[in-house]
Amino acid sequence: MSLKVEALEIPDVKLVTPMRFSDPRGFFSETYNAARFRAAGIAADFVQDNHSCSEKAGTVRGLHFQAPPFAQAKLVRVLRGAILDVAVDVRRGSATYGKSVKAELSAENGAQLFVPRGFLHGFVTRGAGTEVAYKVDNYYAREADGAVLWNDPDLGIDWQLAKDAALLSERDATAQAFFQFKSPF
């Protein structure tokens, strides 16, 4: 089985598309294989799988991070529906600090986004009942959990969603502004 890996505008963020083998019953896809990912330059040692379901289109989750020593790399994929997935570089000293990349992930296209440590991460759902699964390479720690405002004007992310159409948690609606954010990375 092979794997297509594309570096995005921020080269450390990768769009990964595993091959699908289809027949009249449906399809089969090997979505993760540590040896194949390592050979493609993605050497994260994933330790936890997470799964979210968003009941409505326009649900925004993010922009989230886990501070060191609990920082997390993520491998994100969609099981049902579709999302616009966003990663923002917050690695101090990076030439792309504060810049973002986006990718359309869907159950139909089977694409996955690899987001390394040192990035804010978030997504917006494109339809009702969207299910997202993602692997992380470090365990969740409440004390290391943080968020930056999803639509902060200093980040200039085009979420392709009107501000008043976003369905947000209280945490995400009241997250800190980017100018207040002191990157721990």
N, C-alpha and C positions, 0 to 999 in steps of 0.2 A: 504494500500500500504506500502511496506517496502523499505528499503534503505540499501544498503551495504556500510559501511564506513571502509576504511583501512588506518591506519597510515602508512606513508612512512618512509624512513630511518631517516628523521627528523620528529619526531612524530606529531608535530603541523601542518604539511602539510598533508592533507587528500585526498585520492582518494575516491570519492563518486560515486556510481553507483545506480541510481534509477531503480526500476523494470520496465520492459516493458510488456505490455499486447498486444499480437498480434492476429490478425484474418485476413481473406482474404483481408480486406480493407487496412491493414497496422498495425500500433501500436499506443498505447497511453502510455504516461509516465508522471507521476507527477514529474517534474524536481526540484521543490522547494516547501517546506512546512516548514514554520518557526518552528512549534511545533516539527515536526519530526527531523529537523536539530538540534534544541536545545537538544532534547533527545539523539541525537548522539554526543553531545559535541561541536557543532558548533553554537555559539550564536551570530553571527554577525547580526546586524540590517541593512540590505541592503537598500540603499536609491536611487541608480541610476543603470540603465542597460546600457551597451555599446555593440556595434555591429561593428565588422570590417570585411571587405572582402579583401582578398589578391588574386590578379589575377593570380599570378605565384607561382609555387612550388619553395621552397627555400627562400621565403620571411621571413626575420627575423624581429620580433618586440620585442625590449627589448635590454638590461635589464633595466626596468623602475622601478621607485618608486615615491611615494608622501611622502614628509617629514612631520613630525608632525608640526602643529596640524591637517594637512590634510591627514595623513597616511590612507591607505586603505587596508582592507582585500578584497580578490576577490574570487568569485566562477566562474570558467571558464568552458565553454563547447563549443563543436563544433556543428554547425548546418548543415554544409556541408563540406565534405572533412575530413582532418586529420591534426593534429599537434603533434610535440614533445614539450611539455610544461615544462618549467624549473622555479624553484624557488631557490633562493640563500639566505641563512640566513645571515642577516647583523645586528642582534640584539647584541649590545655590551655586552660582558660578557657571551654570549651563548656558550655552549660547542661545538656547531656545526657552529660557526661563520665562514663564508667564504665557507661553504660546500653547495652543491647543491643537489636537487632531481629532477627527471624527470618522466614524465608520458606520455604515448601515449593516446591522446584523439581523438576520431573520431565521426562522425555522426553515424557510424555503431555501435560502442561499447557503446555509450551513457554515457561514464564516464565523470566525472567532477573533477576538481582539486580545492580544497579549499586552498588558500594561505593567511595566516594570515598577519597582519601588521608586519612590521619589516623584510620584504623579498624583494629582487629584483625579478622581474618577467619578463619573456619573452617566446617567442615561435618561432618555425620555421614551415612553412607550408610544408606539404607532397605532395600536389597536387594543380592544378590550381583551382581558384574559391573557395578557402577555406573561410568559414564564421565562425567567432568565436563570441560568445556572453558571456558577463560576467557581473555579479553583483558586485557592490562595496558598502562598508559600510560608505563611506564618499564622499562628493562632490569633483569634480575635482577643483584644484586651480593651475593655471599656475605658480604662484610664488613658489609653493612647488614641482613642477615637476622636476625630475632628471633622469639621466641615467648613467649606467656603461657599458663599452665596452663589447659587447656580447661574444666575443671570447678571452677575456683577459687570457693570459697564467697562471696567478696566480690563476685563478678560475678553470682551467683545465676541462671545460665542454665539453663533447663529443656531439656535436650537430648533429653528423652523416651527416655532410655537409662540403664540401670543402670550405675553406675561400673565394676563388674566385667565388664560386657558389652562395653565399649569395646575396640576393637583399635587400638593406638597405636604409633607409631614411638617409639624410645627418646628422641628429641629432644622429642616432644610429651609423653611421660610424665614427663620431668624438667624441663619448662619452668619458668620463674620464676613465682612467685606474683604476683598483681596488686599487692599492697601493696609489693612490691620493684621493680615496674616504674616506671621514670622515663621518661615519655613524651617522645619527641623531636619531637612534633608541636605 
